[in-house]
Amino acid sequence: YWPAQFEDWRECARQVKEQAASWGCDPERVGIIGFSAGGHLASFAATRAEAGLRPALQILVYPSIDTQTPRKNGDIDPWFPEKGYPAPHTSSHQLVGPQTPPAFLAGIHGDPYCPADENTEVYAEALEKHEVPFEYVTDEEHDHGCGLQDWWT
């Protein structure tokens, strides 16, 4: 049940920051990546984590941003908090601010589960409104779950 996922991420982020130097990494340059529902967790962490843990960048791939989608096609139900899903007030496009780190966004227009126009695009609009740097790529041919793709470059 939410927010257990965020609490788990927070503990993981603490450990990564503590160990980063021993791995030859800069603890101030740790980012986050999330696909689908993991995109919600990643964007929530990017917008709501305390300053010492906030990722330096975010990569969101066909992310679920608005917890009330999909609205148009009904292929899946919206997230209901009483079933353990994040509540509507955690929809990350509503949480973007000037402190939000830069983002790379990949949306899929034909995605029935995380439609780009209801998720990735509204997040991109919020980033733009708050002057947060981002790169946004979209695709019409692939499906939800397509993973890493060459068309991103």
N, C-alpha and C positions, 0 to 999 in steps of 0.2 A: 504494500500500500504506500502511495505517495505520502510523505516525501522520503521514504526509505532509500530510493534510488539516488536522490540528491545527497543524502547523508553518506551513502557508500562512496559516491564520487568525491565528496569533500574529504573523507579520510584518505582515499587514494591520492588525491591532489596534495594533501599534506605530506604524505610519504614520498611522493615523486619530488616535490620541492626540497625535502630534506636530503634525498639521495642524489639529486641531479648532478651536483659537483663531482661526486665520486664516480659517476658514469661519464664524466667529461662533457656534461651539458650545462648550459646556463639556466639556472632555476627561474630567471626572469623571462625566459623565452619559451616556456612550456605552453603548448596550445591544446585545443580539444577538437575532436572530430566526432560527429554523430550522424548516423543514417536513420531515417524514419523516426520511430519513437525515440531513438537515441539522439536524434537531432533536436528533439524537444529538451532532453536532459542537457545536451551540450549548449543550446542557446540559453536555457535557464541559468546554467552555471556562468555563462559569459555575461549575463545581465544582472545576476543576483548574488554571485559569490562575493565574500568579503574581499577587500582589495588585495590582501596578501596571497590569496588563493586564486583570484580571478585569472583565467587563461589570458595569454598574451595575444592569441588569435583564435578564431573559430572557423571550422570547416563543417558546413551543414549540407548533407546530401539527401535530397527528397525528404526534407525534415517535416515533422509534424510540429507546427508552430502554434496554430490556433486549435485549442483543445476541443472546440465545438465543430470541427470539420470531420468528414466531408459533408457539406450541406446539400450539394446538387444531386449526387448520384445515389447516395444511400448504400454504397457497397459494403460499408462497415458502419457500426454505430459510433456516434461521438463518444468521447471519454466521459464516463459518469464517475464523479468522485466517490459515490457510495459503493462503487465496485473497485476502488483502489486507484483509480486514475487521477492524474493531476486535475485540479479544479480550474474553471474558466479564468480565474484571476491570475493563473500561472501562464496564460498564453503569452509567449515571449515577445510578440510584436508590441504588446502593451507595456513591456518592461524596458525597452531600449532607451538608453540615455547617452549623454556624452561620454560616460565612462566605459561604454560597451567597446570591446576590442574589435579590430578589423575582422572582416569576414570574407570567406569564399563560399558562395552559395551555388548549388546545382539543383535545378528544379526540372521536373518532368511534367509536361503539360497533360499528357494522357494518363497520368497516375490516378487510379481510382481511389487510393487510400490517403494520399497526401497531395491533393491537387495543387499544382504550382500557384494557380491564381488565388487559392485560399490560404496558402501557407508561405511558400518561398517569396512570392511577390509582395505580400503584406509585410513580411520581415524586411525585405529590401527597401520598401517605402519608408519604414520606420528608421532604418539605418540612414537613409538619405536625409530624412527630416532632421536627424540629430547630427548630421555631417560626420558620420562614422564611415571610414573608407571600406569599400567592399567591391568584390568582383562577382557578377551574377551570370551564370550560363544556364541555358535551357535546352531542352531537347523534346522533340515530338515523337520520336520513333521508339524509344526504349520504355521499359516497364519498371514499375516499382520493384526494387530488389536487384537492379542491374549491376550494382557495385561500382567499382572504379572504372572510369571510361576515358578513352582517348579524346573524345570530343570536348573534354574540359580544357584542353590546352589550345 
